Each structure stands twice: as C-alpha cells, then as structure tokens.
Amino acid sequence: MTGGMTRQPKYRLIADELRAAIDAGEYGPGDRLPGENPLAAEYGVAAMTARQALNALKNEGLAESRRGAGFFVRSFQPIRRRSIARLSRERWGSGATIFSADDSRDLTVDASVLGDDIEAPAPIATVLQLPDGRGFARRRRFIVEGRPVLLSTSYLPQEIVRGSAITEADTGPGGTYARLAELGYEPTHFREEIRVRRPSAEDAEGLGVSIETPVIKVCRTAYTAGGRAVEVNDMTLDSQAYILEYDFDA
C-alpha cells in the first residue's frame, strides 16, 4: 500500500490505458487492438497479464475476441435511451412503440406471458397494492443486431388487466400503456429509479454478458391521474449497449 491507496494489478493499468485510447478515438469500432505479445513487450509483463487486460475489456463489453484473429473494439453502436421523450402520451397514444424513440434499428422481442397470480417482489407488490402480493406479469427480452440489450418484467394488478389485450404476447399498437388508457387507467405520470450493479446469473445469461459486466437496473412505475400505480416495470439493461439521455427545460 502506497500513500494510503492500494496498487492496481498491472493488467488493470493496461486495460485502463486501452480504454482511454478507445474513448479518445484512437481505436474505432471494429479496429483490432494490440495483441497480447506486443502488449506484454510494451509494458514489460507476462503474456498472460496482457491477456487479462484484453479480457477485462471484453468483460466490460468494449471488446470482442475472434478466434485466431485477436481482440477488436466492439462495433455495436450504443442505444440512446431518451428517457423522457420515450414516455410521452403522443408516442404510445399514436400506436408507436416506446423503443422507437430510442433507436431506429430493427428490434426483435422475445415475449412471454407469465400469467395471473404471479408472486411479485415485495416492494413492487406494495406499490401496486396487490392482494396477497400476487398479480399479472409479463416478461420480454429486447434484441438489436442479434445482441440482447434489455430484459424487462412488467407487473400489473390482475383486476385491471384480466381478459384484456395486455395479457396477450402482442399487446398491440402503443403497447401496454395504450391498452391501459383504453381500460380507463391511462398513465399520466412516471417515476424511474436507476441503479448500477453486477448482474445476477439469470441476468448475465439472458443478456449474454459476463458476470463481471455491470448492468443498469431501471424500475419504472406508471401512475394514473388519480395517483394509482398501475404498472411496475423492472428492467435490466446491458450497460455497454446504452447511453441514458435526459433532455428537459430548466
């Protein structure tokens, strides 16, 4: 320990310098990164240490490895999540998807209806005032350019959605919020809480990321004009696939 600070492992120092070079544009999307042998010679470390540095960038989602070719800067362009514009009444009320506010690329959605009488996490059950903590739930996985980018589980009160299109795999134009409006429970206010943490094993498998790759947890609650919470959406985002954008007046 020096000066009250713990020395970083050498592979971390190498990874930090490579990351800074990527951020500075010295290596662009699709560019090949220096191999482990050149890095080992440049930094005076073992080849295994250099490989650890490259794997660290891979675990962060900044690089990808190709068998026999080395490591390359990941070419996937991040999705710009326009956190305010995407929830406007004009968007989902016109039949557009919320995701279309974020990105124009083709989107594939794996949707599964978990069904009625699903036990919700205790905090969500409290917010939705679910009888016995049980409600309706649906799960989705969003895929862009073959890459899973978002896992989403929505919870709603059974007495509101039972028998409606919300319980179908395809909820129709405008999605869940448009259907809630048709049922007389139009969302007029949203609240999002954001955290960053390591993924659970289930999250890592669903997103196809390393257990070391940070994920963004977004929990959104939709409220009616009367203040009733009608949906809680628990989302897990691949942190390397997203930029969170907030655009509002002073």
N, C-alpha and C positions, 0 to 999 in steps of 0.2 A: 504494500500500500504506500503510495507516494502523495504527499500533500493532501491527505485525507480522502483521496479518490482511488478506487480500485482500477488497476490497469486492465484495459480491454485485451481480450485474446487477439493475437496477430491476425487471425482470419477476419475478425470483426473490423479491424482497421482497414484491411484490404477491401472488404465489402463496402465500407463507408466511402472510400475513395472512388470505387467503381460507381456507386450510387450517385455520388456527386457529379461524376462525369456524365452519367446518363441524364441527370436533371439539367445539366448545363448544355445538353445537346451534342456533346462530343460523340456519343453513340446514339443513333436514332433508332426508331422501330425497325426491327429486322436485322440490325447490324450485328456482326459477330463480335463477341467480347474476347479479350485476350485469353489464351488457353492457360491451363494450369502450369505448364512448364515455363512459359515466358513470365508469368506472374511470380512463380517461385524464384526465378533468377533475378527479377527486378526487386523483389522485396527481401531476398535472402532467407526464404523459408522453404520448408519441405513441400513437395508437390501436393501432398495430402492436405496441407494447410491451405494452399491456394484453392484446391477443390472445395474445401469447406466454405471458403468465401463465395465462390460461384454458386454453391448450393444454397447459401444463405439468401442470395438474390433470387434464386429460383423459388425458395420457400415464401419469399415476400411477394411473389407474383411479378417481379420485374424482369425476370429472365426465364428462358425455357431451354432445355437441353435437347439436342438432336443426336441420335446415336451415330457415332463415328465422325460427327462434324463439330461438336463443341457446344458452347453456350451462346445464345443470341438474345438481344433485347426483345422482349415480348412486343409483338406488333399490334396487339389489341388496343384500340383507342378507347379510353375510359368513357363511360356513360355519364353525361352531365345531368344529374338529378335536380331538376328545377323544383325545389321543394314547396314553393308557394304556388307558382303558376299551374302546376300539375293537378292541384286540388280545386281549381276554380269551378264554380257551377256551370259556367259557359262551356267548359270542356266536356265533362261527363254528361251534362244535360243535353248536349248535342249529339251524344252517341259515340264520342271519341273515347279512346282508352286513356287512362292516366299516363301510361308508359309513353304514349306518343308525344307527350310534352318534353320527354327527356331525350329521346333518340329516334332517328328516322330509319334505323336498320330493322330488318325483318326480325320478328320476335316469335319464338316458339314457347308455348306454355304447357307444361305438364300439370294438369289439374286433377285433383282427386277430392271427392266429397267424403269427408269423414263421417258426416251424418248427424242426426239428432242425438241428444242425450250423451254428449261428449263432455268429459270432465275437463274444465278449463283450469289453467293455473290460478291459484288463489287470488292474486292481485287483479287478474282480469275478471274473474267471477264476481269480485266485489264491485268493480267499476260498472259492470253490466247488470248487477243485481240479479244474477242467475239463481233460480231456485235450486237449492242443494248443490250449487256450484257447477251445474251442468247446462250446456247449451248446444247450439248448432255450430259446426266447424267445417271449414274447407281449407285445403292445402294446395299451394301452387309452387312450381319451380319455373323460373324465367331463364331462357337460354338465348344468347345472342352470339351469332357466328360460331355456333357449336359449343360455346362456353357457358356453363351455368353461372349466373351472376347474382341471383336473388332467390331466397327461399321465403315463402310467405304463408302464414296460417292466420285465417280470419275467424273470429268468434262472434256470434250474434245470438240474441235471445230467440229461443225456439218459437215462442208465441207470436213473434213478428214475422218470421220467415217461413214457417211451416206451410208447405203447399205452393210456394211461390217459385219464380224462376231462379231465385238466389240459391235454391237447393240443387240446381242443375249444374253439371260440369261447365256448361257455357251459359253464363248469366245474361247474355245478350248485349246489344249496343249500350255503351255507357257503364256497363258492369254493375257491381253491387250497389253503388250509390244511386244510379238511375233507378234501379228496381226499388230501393228503399223509398225514394221520392214517390214512386207510383203507389206504394203501400201506405203513404201518408206519414212517413218518417224521414223526410228529406234532411240530409245533413247540412247544417249551416255553419258549423264551427268544427275545426280540427285541432287536435293537440298532439304533438310528436315529442317523444323523449328519445335521445340518442346516446348510445354508449359504444365503446370500443373494447373488445376483449378477444381472447383466443377462442377459436371455435370449439364446440363440443365435437365428439367423434361423429355424431349424426350430421352436424353442420358441415364438417370437413368432407364427409363422404358425399353429401348432397351437392356441394359446390365444387367438388373435385380439387380441393386445396389441401395443403399441408396443415397439420395440427398446429404448426408454428405461425401460420399466416393469420394476421389479425382480421377480424370481421367487424362490420358495423351493425349494431343491433338498433333497429328503429321500431318503436312501439307507438302506433298511431291510434288515437281514439276519435271516433266521429260522434258528434252531438247534434241533436235536433235544436230548433229554435227555443224549445222549452227547457233545454238543458239536459235532456235524457241521452245517455250514452247508448248508441245502437249498434256499434261495431268496434271491436278492438282488433287491429291487425299487427301481429307480431312478425317482424321481418328480420332476416339475416342477409346482409349484403357482403359480397366479396369486396374488401376494402381497396384492392388493386384494380377493380373494374369500375369504380365510381368516383366522381367528384360531386360533392354536395354543394349546390349553388343556392344562395338566398338573395333575392333581388326585391327590395322594397323601399318605399319612400321614407324620408325622415319625418 
